Amino acid sequence: MTRTLTYVKAFNEGLAQVMRADDDVFVAGEDVAGYGGVFHMFDGLLSEFGPRRVVDTPISEAAIIGLGVGAAARGLRPVCDLMFMDFLGVCMDQVVNQAAKMKFMYGGSVSVPLTITTAAGAGLGAAAQHSQSLEAWLAHTPGLKVLMPATPVDAKGMIVSAVRDDNPVIVMLNKALLGSRGEVPEEIYEVPIGTAATLRTGDDVTVVALGRMTVEALAAAEELAAEGVSVEVIDPRTVQPLDSETIVQSVVRTNRVLVVHEAVRFGGIGAEIAAQVQEAAFDYLDAPVSRLGAPFTPVPFSPVLERAYIPDRARIADGCRRLLARG
């Protein structure tokens, strides 16, 4: 019988397995020990690994990441949790000026195998300060790797890859996906960083969807299939490094592309993907590259407004129809 796990349980299992395999791995963050994390990402780790390897910290994101940078530079492999992605604002100096740059500034003599875990995304009524998707902030900083797992199997494999990587890696878990279920192998495994996944093959239009938007894109593809439209859905899985080759190869076949993320559209990763596609595949495009993202406003608290704020399957399907109409 095929085994299924929830997204959050898959992440938890992968982290526990990599901790068993390497005594240098430890977890630090607010409420990660006794409570298991605000989203229970770290349940059971304290009882198995003890308080030296699963550490509750003071409420200071700057201190948490500073601790992680120092420990990583001295040979450990810390996993530091930021709880909500919005809290990056409190520790950006430690992330972008210390973790990201230390290896370069020391001429490669120091490695910083630091993993930062955080929960991103809207849809839970958590309002403007607890609902953002800030991958574009991070992907713009040389020295950082940025992962956005969208499935349970990737949540497990990506945390293993992140912890084993010798560079700072941010793993963005999507809050709205935590309870989603999928097939997950029992053994420990890695999902390669920088390799996209083709979730559905198609011939008429490519949809590049990030994080939770993969779920909406697949639903839109089903709707369009009933209309005779064949949609290919690609999940980059990591935005830094970005697997541009897989995206471009798909666009060369389909000749149309829509990029979807729940982050604000302006200045988002979609703009970078659009630029790379037109640079590499302009002659193959039958319509301009299209982007779909959130409006340029903070995430609303009102459930009605929040639903209107987040891109969904209906808007993705409409975006594909508009692309086809222009061809």
Secondary structure, 3 states (H helix, E strand, C coil): CCCEEEHHHHHHHHHHHHHHHCCCEEEEECCCCCCCCCCCCCCCHHHHHCCCCEEECCCCHHHHHHHHHHHHHCCCEEEEEEEEHHHHHHHHHHHHHHHCCHHHHCCCCCCCCCEEEEEECCCCCCCCCCCCCCHHHHHCCCCCEEECCCCHHHHHHHHHHHHHCCCCEEEEEEHHHCCCEEECCCCCCCCCCCCCEEEECCCCEEEEECCCHHHHHHHHHHHHHCCCCCEEEEECCEEECCCHHHHHHHHHHHCCEEEEEEEECCCCHHHHHHHHHHHHHHHHCCCCCEEEEECCCCCCCCHHHHHHHCCCHHHHHHHHHHHHHHC
